[in-house]
């Protein structure tokens, strides 16, 4: 167990007190356990579930946090063979000093639980089964039971607005993510495979003791939104899309996409489309202000993208009508972004309960059905802003709208996908782009790629 991780005990205590006060009943939060990869003893690296990490600040396999009138962590006692395979175990006393919280043997937990103890179901079914056995009731992945709703709302209320401790974590993730993208741009050359660029990017994170917050996307096929195949050979005329974000040792996520030309210079159609997407992102970032509904941030990006596509002749008609009738969604089918924090899609394990304000529901409109966030922005919230332009063959094969000029679109056939994404912290004065150090303008990108 890595007790060199620096944690802010005062901030964590304040988080626990806030959640406990808003929950109004005892709450049990699981850290989870290492997940088997191919057999029981061959596990993936352990990472605590995010709600536990938010309230405790450390990765403690098999542990539980009980929030009641005597808050404490309950952890499994070391096995006799652990010292052989894993080294000397940290004592419960040392753990308690590190965490600023009592640490007790796990076998004392059950006697403190009652029928009204709330919990939150992690995505891991095995941990859900363990919670169900402790609480004597069903606990299902991504299903919040009625008895648990107050705890879910308390956690959402706390995690939506990042305290100073969380903001430090987000800045650390942003700095590492910036280094990774610079390394990726410099490692890009025709004739290498995408995994070479991916390796250069992730090496920068490994140098900092970090990993990735999600599976890295590094591909010349930007039209495949979550393309995790990295075998593609890079050619001189390709655009490379890299969606790579750091995860700090404390669990905080970065999430950034850049798209750059393999040859180091944007040419013709590439440059034209890139400028349209860049303008859409700038419009969305400008709109991301305290008090503004996030759906309106999405629509600001949509409007700017549509204006650009009309200017290029790809779309025909009145911009406001094209936006209102979702015509732009043939090329920008996803939402403009999402919450970011300890999860790259923060609190998405709680579904639209976290992403959508009370009284709002997900739209079935083609342009809005994938919008992951629909809340009014407030200082301390952190979001991604990531508009894009994609030519997805499966989508365009269904498009019979005469306002999409298929003949004109052929001139841009070499541009499969462009996405530009940054992490943005909402402030009292407006916003701060945490990942602003990563090259983004055409001049900045061209000065970096292949360098």
C-alpha positions, 0 to 999 in steps of 0.5 A, spaced: 500 500 500 502 506 497 502 511 503 506 516 500 500 519 497 499 526 500 492 526 502 488 532 505 485 530 512 482 536 513 478 537 506 476 529 507 473 530 514 469 536 511 467 532 505 465 526 510 461 531 514 457 534 509 455 528 506 453 525 512 449 531 514 445 531 507 444 523 507 441 523 514 442 516 516 448 511 516 452 510 510 456 504 507 461 506 502 465 500 499 473 501 496 472 495 492 477 489 491 482 487 485 479 484 479 481 478 476 484 479 469 485 471 467 484 468 473 483 469 481 491 471 482 492 475 476 489 481 477 488 488 474 492 494 478 487 496 484 483 503 484 478 504 489 471 506 487 471 513 486 465 515 492 470 511 497 476 515 494 472 522 494 471 521 502 477 517 504 483 519 499 486 512 499 486 506 495 485 501 500 483 494 497 477 490 500 475 496 505 469 500 507 467 507 510 462 507 515 459 514 516 455 514 522 456 517 529 463 514 529 465 514 522 471 509 521 474 505 515 474 497 516 479 493 513 481 486 512 487 484 516 493 482 512 494 474 511 500 471 514 503 470 507 502 477 505 509 479 507 512 474 503 508 476 496 507 483 497 512 486 503 510 488 510 503 490 511 502 497 514 499 497 521 492 499 522 495 504 527 499 507 521 493 507 517 489 511 522 494 516 522 495 517 515 488 517 514 486 521 520 480 516 521 480 510 525 481 504 522 478 497 524 478 490 523 473 488 517 470 483 522 467 488 527 463 492 521 457 487 521 455 489 528 454 496 526 450 495 520 442 496 520 436 495 516 437 503 514 444 503 512 445 506 505 450 505 500 451 506 493 452 500 488 459 500 484 459 498 477 463 491 480 458 486 481 462 482 486 463 488 490 455 489 490 454 482 492 459 483 498 455 489 500 448 485 499 451 480 504 453 485 509 446 489 508 441 483 507 438 486 501 439 487 494 445 491 491 445 492 484 450 495 479 448 502 477 441 501 480 440 506 486 435 503 491 430 508 494 433 507 501 440 509 498 437 515 494 438 520 500 446 518 500 446 518 492 444 526 492 448 527 498 454 525 494 452 528 487 451 535 491 458 534 494 462 532 488 459 537 483 462 543 486 470 541 486 473 544 493 480 546 493 483 539 494 479 536 488 482 542 484 489 541 485 488 534 483 485 536 477 490 541 475 495 535 476 492 531 471 491 537 466 499 538 467 500 531 466 495 530 460 499 536 457 506 533 457 503 527 454 500 530 448 506 534 447 510 528 447 505 525 442 505 530 437 513 530 437 513 522 436 508 523 430 511 521 423 509 517 417 510 510 417 509 509 424 503 505 427 499 509 432 501 505 438 508 508 437 505 515 438 500 512 444 506 509 447 510 516 447 504 519 450 503 514 456 510 514 457 510 521 460 504 519 464 508 513 467 514 518 468 509 521 473 507 515 477 500 515 473 496 511 468 490 513 464 483 515 466 480 511 460 483 507 454 487 511 450 484 513 443 490 514 438 487 513 431 487 516 424 480 513 424 477 519 428 470 518 425 470 512 430 469 515 436 472 510 441 477 507 437 481 503 441 485 499 436 492 502 435 495 498 429 493 503 424 499 505 420 500 513 419 500 515 412 503 522 410 496 525 408 492 522 415 490 526 421 491 523 427 486 524 433 489 523 440 484 522 446 488 521 452 488 523 459 492 522 465 489 519 472 493 522 478 495 517 483 489 520 487 485 518 482 483 525 478 482 525 471 484 529 465 481 528 458 483 531 452 483 530 445 487 534 439 487 532 432 493 533 428 496 532 421 501 526 420 505 530 415 506 536 420 502 541 416 494 542 415 492 542 408 486 544 404 480 540 406 483 539 413 485 546 415 478 548 413 474 543 417 479 544 423 478 551 423 470 550 423 471 545 429 476 550 433 471 556 432 465 551 435 470 549 441 471 557 442 464 558 442 462 553 447 468 555 452 466 562 451 458 560 453 461 556 459 459 561 464 456 560 471 449 560 471 449 558 464 445 551 462 450 546 459 445 544 454 446 551 451 453 550 451 452 545 447 448 549 442 453 554 442 458 549 439 452 547 434 451 553 432 458 555 430 459 548 427 453 549 423 455 556 421 462 554 418 459 548 415 454 553 411 460 557 409 464 551 406 458 549 402 457 542 406 450 544 409 445 549 405 440 553 409 438 558 415 443 556 420 438 557 426 433 552 422 439 547 421 440 547 428 433 547 431 432 541 426 438 537 428 441 537 421 448 538 424 448 532 428 449 528 421 456 530 423 456 532 430 452 526 433 455 526 440 454 531 446 459 537 447 462 534 453 461 532 460 463 532 468 470 531 470 473 529 476 475 522 480 471 519 474 473 521 467 465 521 466 464 524 473 459 520 477 456 516 471 455 510 475 449 514 478 446 515 471 442 521 469 441 523 476 448 526 477 448 529 470 441 532 469 438 537 474 432 535 478 426 536 473 430 535 467 430 528 462 434 526 456 432 528 450 430 523 444 432 529 439 438 526 435 442 532 436 441 531 444 440 524 446 447 523 447 448 529 452 451 527 458 450 533 462 444 538 463 445 542 469 446 550 470 454 551 471 456 553 477 463 556 480 467 549 482 464 545 477 469 542 472 467 540 465 470 538 458 468 541 452 469 537 446 465 538 439 467 535 433 466 533 425 465 526 423 464 523 417 461 516 419 459 512 413 454 508 417 450 515 419 451 518 412 448 512 408 442 514 412 442 521 410 437 523 405 436 530 407 437 535 401 440 540 405 447 536 406 450 537 399 453 530 398 457 533 392 460 538 396 462 533 401 466 529 397 471 535 397 472 534 404 472 526 404 479 525 406 477 528 413 474 522 417 474 526 424 476 532 428 475 533 435 478 538 439 477 537 447 479 541 453 478 541 461 474 547 463 473 549 470 468 554 472 470 560 476 466 566 479 469 570 474 467 565 468 472 559 466 479 557 466 481 552 461 485 547 465 489 544 459 490 551 455 498 549 455 496 544 449 497 546 442 491 548 439 491 553 434 494 551 427 500 555 428 501 552 435 500 545 432 504 545 426 510 548 430 510 542 435 508 536 430 514 531 428 519 536 433 
